[in-house]
């Protein structure tokens, strides 16, 4: 599960070819939110020629400039121009997007697409975007949007700049032939319920800005292992029974012993909410609200911030159980138990033992979350500028002072500049942030440490539209395939599968399912480095490297190749090019054995950071928490205190 707790630490700053657009055909900025090893990508919304009031994300063009293109399958039209994100007007009374069925009906009979990603860039925007603001946030990933939403609530003038067509960074959805795919995260928990009911930082941000998402709740997923297939249920006793069935009595005994060791750790992790953390000495006061709870967390802080393996090694020797724990860690953090911070797993144990743990799927997909965050920004006067690629972070007088956008469309042909009175917050990766800074603007040690940050692998994605006729009614949404019960970081070993139309049929045309399969952050970028996109070599490599995904899907739906009418393949090069992720990486591979993720501050005054390259790390809740921490750090202490009161924390 993609849930991350926060440990109170104030860190040192240095610590298919579609001729139209699919999810990969985006001029995306370096805005990567984090997800359980399904990277989150954001791409243009295809709008069929059927009349449709507005895009599902509610993005409106700032000019009449437009571009039409053909997919060879269906005519599509993409709104272009200087775009500012606005709440969609085409929503039902329940808040869910309208107009999807019109698109689906038009595309239902379309022939299969090929498996190549398109190569056309988005049309350039026009108009002068120069202005002054308090805070500029570079990138609209989950971390950036959460930071912006809270800063706007705190009363700051906030501008989010995003190179892509739509807000969302990695947590986006895209549409092809009436299929609405989530490009990345689809496994969420703690998103539903009344305000103040969840420990998920993302839900806390939504509560803070008075927004919510409608969710379907469910409790299990299916694991396919070399020794058999089994269901994982979000319930402590069901989980234990499964461990006994697969690993035997000794595995169960060791599991119970591990639960006992984790009990004080999960209690400590739960007593200090992410919303209370700030990256300055003010944390001493916000932490003081939690009195004995803070003391309890402090007593176990060394273990919470260490590797999970330090606890596992004390009581677990059973090979099957050790493998299972490594797999859980890998799905959560992209690393195994020896490198995953124990606090993440403590939160997992806490949720599983709570008695009310469920998995939430947001109706409409992950873009429903993005929509809600954007509404939260705008209702408090913030702005989200799309098609606004940051060329450089401005540094003046030794301080981050704003951003320079690509292009010279300001009056007189001068560069477009957005000046930030208070701060620039980078939602870019640790590596890509450095590429935005002028040479010599920050200490050499900052650049050296940032560029030397270890990274996880990348992804190969397979998005399918399939015929749903004759499939069993009991088909589950989430599936996890482990080809070997060890070395989970090995290329193509672990594969994630999501079939969201199990719970939200409106995401596909009538009678269809959509399927997303991907290698879980374990695809080596080096295999793709130097290969030219669109070349015969590239096409052959895509065909070769997508075969394990097809094989994994055949364990779930044996005749899936015959059922597929649409197949789209994404690669590390598409991640690198369109998400501007350094070497297509899932994120930093910072081991809990040797280091920790840095906090929001940097050695360059005025420059802050949020996202998966800083505390607390990788994962959607972690990204949301990073945005909270950055916003809290910039806000006055009293305003932060009032926010905690409002959240009931």
Protein Blocks (a to p, Z undefined) as FASTA:
>chain_A
ZZdddddddddfklopafbbcfklccbdfddcdddfbdcddddddddfbdcfbafkopac
fbfbdcdddehlaccdddedjddddddfbbcfkopaehklmmmmmmmmpccddfbdcfbd
cdddedjfbdcdfbdcehjafklmmmmmmmmmnopacddddfbfbehijmccddeehiac
dfkbfbdghkgccehiacbfklmmmmmnopacdddddfbdcdddfkbccdddddfklmmm
mmmmmnojmlmmmmmmmmmmmmmmmmmmmmmcfklpccbfklmmmmmmnmmmmmmmmmmm
mmmmmcfklmmmmmpmbfklmmmmmmmmmmmnopafklmcfklmmmmmmmmmnopaccdd
dehijmlmmmmmmmmmmmnopacdehiacfbdcdeehiafbdcdedjfbghhiacddddf
kbccdfbdfklmmmmpcghkacfklmmmmmmpccddddddddddddfehiafklcfbdcd
dfbfghklbghkbccdddfklmmmmlpcehiacdddddehiacfklmgopaghiaklmmm
mmmmmmmmmmmmmmmmmmlmmmpmbdcdddfklmmmmnopghhiabdcddfklmccddfb
dfbehiacedjkbcfbecjklmmmmmmmmmmmmpcfklmmmmmmmnoZZ
